[in-house]
Amino acid sequence: MGEDWARLAASSDVEERRKAALSLLEEPSPAALPLLPELLGDANWRVRKAAVEVALAQPPNDVIPLLLEGLHDAENAGRRNTSLETLVKLGQAVLPYAYEALVEEDPDVKLALILLLGEIPGKGSVPHLIYYLSHENKNIVCAAITSLGKLRDSGNLPVLFDLMARGDDWVLFHIVDALADTGGPVGAQKLMELYDTARFQKAILKALGKMGDPAVIPFLLERALESKTHIPELMNTIGLIHNASMPEAFLLRHQSEIARILRDHFPLPLIEKLENIWPESKIPERRGMLLVAGSLTDLTLLPRVLDELDNPYLQRDAFQAASRYGSAAVPHLIRRLNATSSSYSSWRPRVPGKRSSLSWLMLARTTFKFIRRPWRRWGKWKTRVRSTSSWTRSARKTLLTRKRPSHPFVRFAAAGPTYASRQPPRDKA
């Protein structure tokens, strides 16, 4: 059977090689391990993915040395990447082997192992990473900084701060990314101290957005007027903070707090800048602009918000922003609905006579979720009236007046047979 799998693994047909890889899942380790190096370095990614599953099914002590050997294959990038991916998925069992393999002189292997330590959480990795912060190869130093950030241990921040004071610009960019991965108010404060340096500003804005702390928004809005802040990038950062990754139970309160901060601290002179740069901004930047517009409910930005309702990538954000304008947005919405082309006429509600404008108002208020409870009850009465078409006009008027005599839509519905069709007169004979 082993010879059959070896023959299939060496076949020129991709499906046969993939079949050989998947079949090794049911074979014992002595039969599967000799074929793994060839399958992990296969030219087809589907075969390599199947080989990863085979490697994960083997005993870690048997397969880890084979995977570390794959990192030394300088001629096959597919095997190197697949071996590294498998080592990451094996987790904590890899760390003792990785610590021993760090003595390798090959810089590419050393670089891959240092990045590996950042992907697998482990306290024992910190001393090794700190040691390589003083390496002569700058790529290895930057890899160690990146791995320290991915460990997300605030105890590593003093080491990064010390390196920040003596590092060059290339190293500082990696430290900014590491602080974003680590998170926390201490790292955010250090980034704000570095914010006034123009060459780091975009990187810091991206890092603060990744951290998702709304406490930095007042600082950023204050600096937006005093320094040459890239406003579109600032809007992107606000959007990232608003959509921070957190449990849904906390997300609503988090977003409400951001809206409050924007209302309290957003400088009004920036509104004109937002309106001017809006058409040239990218989708992520416009998402932040919609958030600002919905929080401020400034009528200057309302046309821009309604324009984004036609953007398939921003429709949900534009709807949420427009809904916060409340009744102030209804006239603008009505004008836009009336100005739409005839291709949209199929979904417009048609109500005869003078009641058409009132029906458009009902549609707008329904769209913006400003319907109060009596209106919802009116919807139930309307259905009841509509489903009983044999009732007379006086019967409908009696029913609606008894349920809600003071409601304006009761008088409107009772005024004519709009929602119940007339029945032809019966033949008394």
Summary of the structure (lengths in Angstrom):
residues: 429
radius of gyration: 32.4
end to end distance: 94.0
largest distance: 109.3
contacts: 1277
relative contact order: 0.04
helix: 74%
strand: 0%
